Amino acid sequence: MPAVLAALANGGLTAATGSLAIEYAAYGIRVNAISPGRAGQVSDVVDGVLLLESSPGMTGKLLRIDGTPKGQATSRENAG
């Protein structure tokens, strides 16, 4: 059951991020979210914040940080 609850929460976060990004785009405000996983390190989250900060055209995105080494797909990405 906890996996289902996590999936529901994550889906809500994804939907809210996209909706807020659309709503505030007219004001020049970007809305993104970071979803850190248990395996991620603080430095990974910092890298994610810096990526979002340095990407002025990126909005409405949920950045998942799960400790997967750069260039490797997560199990979710492998599943299709």
N, CA and C of each residue as an Amber inpcrd file, in Angstrom:
protein
   240
   0.7990000  -1.2060000   0.0000000   0.0000000   0.0000000   0.0000000
   0.8480000   1.2790000   0.0000000   1.9620000   1.3990000   0.7310000
   2.7360000   2.6370000   0.7140000   3.2140000   3.0320000  -0.6890000
   3.5200000   2.0600000  -1.5580000   3.9510000   2.3870000  -2.9160000
   2.8290000   3.0740000  -3.6860000   1.6070000   2.6410000  -3.4660000
   0.4590000   3.2640000  -4.1280000   0.3000000   4.7050000  -3.6540000
   0.4510000   4.9230000  -2.3620000   0.3220000   6.2770000  -1.8190000
   1.4180000   7.1880000  -2.3680000   2.6280000   6.6760000  -2.4630000
   3.7290000   7.4640000  -3.0220000   3.4520000   7.8170000  -4.4800000
   2.9230000   6.8610000  -5.2320000   2.5980000   7.1140000  -6.6410000
   1.5130000   8.1770000  -6.7750000   0.5020000   8.1110000  -5.9100000
  -0.5610000   9.1160000  -5.9380000  -0.0260000  10.5030000  -5.6040000
   0.8090000  10.5760000  -4.5910000   1.3910000  11.8640000  -4.2020000
   2.2630000  12.4150000  -5.3190000   3.0630000  11.5520000  -5.9310000
   3.9410000  11.9840000  -7.0040000   3.1350000  12.4580000  -8.2090000
   2.0540000  11.7610000  -8.5210000   1.1930000  12.1810000  -9.6230000
   0.5720000  13.5440000  -9.3600000   0.1800000  13.7650000  -8.1200000
  -0.3780000  15.0620000  -7.7460000   0.6490000  16.1740000  -7.8570000
   1.8710000  15.8830000  -7.4510000   2.9460000  16.8730000  -7.5480000
   3.2340000  17.2080000  -9.0080000   3.2540000  16.1910000  -9.8530000
   3.4910000  16.4060000 -11.2860000   2.3830000  17.2720000 -11.8820000
   1.1330000  16.9490000 -11.5660000  -0.0010000  17.7120000 -12.0920000
   0.0010000  19.1510000 -11.5850000   0.2550000  19.3330000 -10.3040000
   0.2730000  20.6750000  -9.7260000   1.3960000  21.5180000 -10.3230000
   2.5640000  20.9190000 -10.5190000   3.6950000  21.6430000 -11.0940000
   3.3550000  22.1320000 -12.4990000   2.7860000  21.2460000 -13.3040000
   2.4170000  21.6310000 -14.6670000   1.3410000  22.7040000 -14.6940000
   0.3260000  22.5620000 -13.8520000  -0.7630000  23.5400000 -13.8090000
  -0.2790000  24.9100000 -13.3560000   0.5430000  24.9340000 -12.3180000
   1.0760000  26.2120000 -11.8300000   1.9940000  26.8590000 -12.8630000
   2.7650000  26.0390000 -13.5790000   3.6510000  26.5760000 -14.6100000
   2.8420000  27.2800000 -15.6920000   1.7360000  26.6820000 -16.0990000
   0.8780000  27.2990000 -17.1190000   0.2460000  28.5810000 -16.5810000
  -0.2370000  28.5150000 -15.3510000  -0.9270000  29.6630000 -14.7570000
  -0.0130000  30.8750000 -14.5960000   1.2400000  30.6560000 -14.2080000
   2.1310000  31.7700000 -13.9060000   3.0820000  32.1370000 -15.0380000
   3.0350000  31.4140000 -16.1540000   3.9230000  31.7130000 -17.2850000
   3.7080000  33.1300000 -17.8120000   2.4880000  33.5950000 -17.8080000
   2.1820000  34.9420000 -18.3040000   2.8730000  36.0350000 -17.4910000
   3.2580000  35.7130000 -16.2640000   3.9310000  36.6740000 -15.3940000
   5.4470000  36.4950000 -15.3990000   5.9370000  35.5940000 -16.2400000
   7.3730000  35.3370000 -16.3120000   7.8980000  34.5160000 -15.1520000
   7.0070000  33.8100000 -14.4700000   7.3970000  32.9840000 -13.3170000
   7.4770000  31.5310000 -13.7640000   8.6220000  30.9020000 -13.4920000
   8.8000000  29.4840000 -13.8000000   8.4760000  28.6580000 -12.5730000
   7.8190000  27.5210000 -12.7830000   7.4750000  26.6170000 -11.6860000
   8.0240000  25.2360000 -12.0230000   8.9010000  24.7350000 -11.1770000
   9.4590000  23.3930000 -11.2980000   9.4560000  22.7650000  -9.9140000
   9.6590000  21.4670000  -9.8550000   9.7020000  20.7770000  -8.5680000
  10.8380000  19.7600000  -8.5760000  11.3370000  19.4770000  -7.4010000
  12.3720000  18.4600000  -7.2300000  11.8110000  17.3900000  -6.3040000
  11.9590000  16.1360000  -6.7340000  11.4860000  15.0000000  -5.9540000
  12.6890000  14.1360000  -5.5850000  13.2680000  14.3820000  -4.4050000
  14.4370000  13.5890000  -4.0170000  14.0380000  12.2060000  -3.5060000
  14.8100000  11.2150000  -3.8740000  14.5790000   9.8620000  -3.3880000
  15.4760000   9.5420000  -2.2190000  15.2700000   8.4020000  -1.6330000
  16.0560000   8.0160000  -0.4570000  17.5330000   7.8130000  -0.7870000
  17.8170000   7.3390000  -2.0040000  19.2050000   7.0230000  -2.3530000
  20.0040000   8.2460000  -2.7850000  19.3220000   9.3610000  -3.0250000
  20.0240000  10.5560000  -3.4810000  20.8390000  11.2130000  -2.3730000
  21.8560000  11.9140000  -2.7720000  22.7070000  12.6620000  -1.8510000
  22.3140000  14.1380000  -1.8860000  22.6500000  14.8720000  -0.8520000
  22.3600000  16.3050000  -0.8040000  22.9860000  16.9960000  -2.0050000
  24.1920000  16.6000000  -2.3770000  24.8560000  17.2260000  -3.5200000
  24.0780000  16.9870000  -4.8100000  23.3660000  15.8570000  -4.9140000
  22.5360000  15.5960000  -6.0910000  21.3750000  16.5890000  -6.1570000
  20.7800000  16.8800000  -5.0100000  19.6840000  17.8400000  -4.9640000
  20.1980000  19.2340000  -5.3230000  21.3570000  19.5980000  -4.7980000
  21.9640000  20.8950000  -5.1280000  22.2100000  20.9860000  -6.6280000
  22.7280000  19.9250000  -7.2290000  22.9480000  19.9120000  -8.6780000
  21.6310000  20.1120000  -9.4270000  20.5630000  19.4970000  -8.9340000
  19.2540000  19.6660000  -9.5580000  18.7540000  21.0970000  -9.4840000
  18.9270000  21.7320000  -8.3260000  18.5340000  23.1320000  -8.1650000
  19.3350000  24.0060000  -9.1180000  20.6350000  23.7650000  -9.2070000
  21.4790000  24.5510000 -10.1150000  21.0870000  24.3420000 -11.5750000
  20.7080000  23.1090000 -11.9270000  20.2480000  22.8420000 -13.2910000
  18.9940000  23.6470000 -13.6000000  18.0300000  23.6170000 -12.7000000
  16.7880000  24.3580000 -12.9240000  17.0460000  25.8620000 -12.9770000
  17.9220000  26.3320000 -12.1270000  18.2370000  27.7610000 -12.0830000
  18.9160000  28.2210000 -13.3690000  19.7260000  27.3680000 -13.9560000
  20.4870000  27.7570000 -15.1490000  19.7560000  27.4540000 -16.4530000
  18.5070000  27.0080000 -16.3650000  17.7240000  26.6610000 -17.5590000
  16.5020000  27.5650000 -17.6330000  16.6720000  28.7790000 -18.1670000
  15.5790000  29.7540000 -18.1330000  14.3260000  29.3360000 -18.8940000
  14.4370000  28.4300000 -19.8440000  13.2630000  28.0060000 -20.5960000
  12.5440000  26.8150000 -19.9950000  13.0910000  26.2660000 -18.9160000
  12.5010000  25.0610000 -18.3210000  11.4460000  25.4450000 -17.2960000
  10.2390000  24.9710000 -17.5120000   9.1590000  25.2060000 -16.5640000
   8.1650000  24.0510000 -16.6390000   7.5170000  23.7850000 -15.5250000
   6.5240000  22.7130000 -15.4680000   7.1250000  21.3230000 -15.3650000
   8.3670000  21.2320000 -14.9320000   9.0550000  19.9420000 -14.8810000
   9.2090000  19.4470000 -13.4510000   9.1140000  18.1380000 -13.2980000
   9.4020000  17.4740000 -12.0300000  10.7270000  16.7490000 -12.2080000
  11.7260000  17.1660000 -11.4710000  13.0520000  16.5720000 -11.5530000
  13.1830000  15.5250000 -10.4530000  13.2800000  14.2750000 -10.8530000
  13.4200000  13.1750000  -9.8860000  14.9020000  12.9300000  -9.6280000
  15.2610000  12.9310000  -8.3690000  16.6470000  12.6930000  -7.9790000
  16.6470000  11.4520000  -7.1100000  17.2500000  10.3720000  -7.6340000
  17.1650000   9.0950000  -6.9350000  18.5160000   8.4180000  -6.7150000
  19.5960000   9.1290000  -6.9880000  20.9110000   8.5460000  -6.7570000
  21.4300000   7.7010000  -7.9020000  20.6820000   7.6140000  -9.0040000
  21.1410000   6.8540000 -10.1650000  22.3330000   7.5890000 -10.7890000
  23.4240000   6.8920000 -11.0610000  24.5780000   7.5540000 -11.6910000
  24.1900000   8.2070000 -13.0110000  24.8450000   9.3130000 -13.3180000
  24.5620000  10.0370000 -14.5580000  24.7440000   9.1170000 -15.7520000
  23.8090000   9.2060000 -16.6790000  23.8940000   8.3960000 -17.8990000
  23.2450000   7.0340000 -17.7910000  22.8100000   6.6360000 -16.6030000
  22.1530000   5.3370000 -16.4430000  20.6580000   5.5600000 -16.2320000
  19.8640000   4.6950000 -16.8470000  18.4160000   4.7880000 -16.7000000
  17.9870000   4.1880000 -15.3640000  16.9400000   4.7450000 -14.8010000
  16.3660000   4.1720000 -13.5840000  15.5120000   2.9820000 -13.9800000
  15.0770000   2.2050000 -13.0060000  14.2410000   1.0460000 -13.3000000
  12.9240000   1.4700000 -13.9220000  12.4060000   2.6240000 -13.5370000
  11.1610000   3.1360000 -14.1150000  11.3630000   3.4550000 -15.5950000
  12.4970000   4.0680000 -15.9540000  12.7840000   4.3720000 -17.3540000
  12.9980000   3.0930000 -18.1540000  13.6130000   2.0800000 -17.5490000
  13.8260000   0.8190000 -18.2340000  12.5100000   0.1020000 -18.5010000
  11.5280000   0.3290000 -17.6230000  10.2500000  -0.3590000 -17.7550000
   9.4210000   0.1940000 -18.9200000   9.8260000   1.3370000 -19.4410000
   9.1000000   1.8770000 -20.5930000   8.4270000   3.1140000 -20.2440000
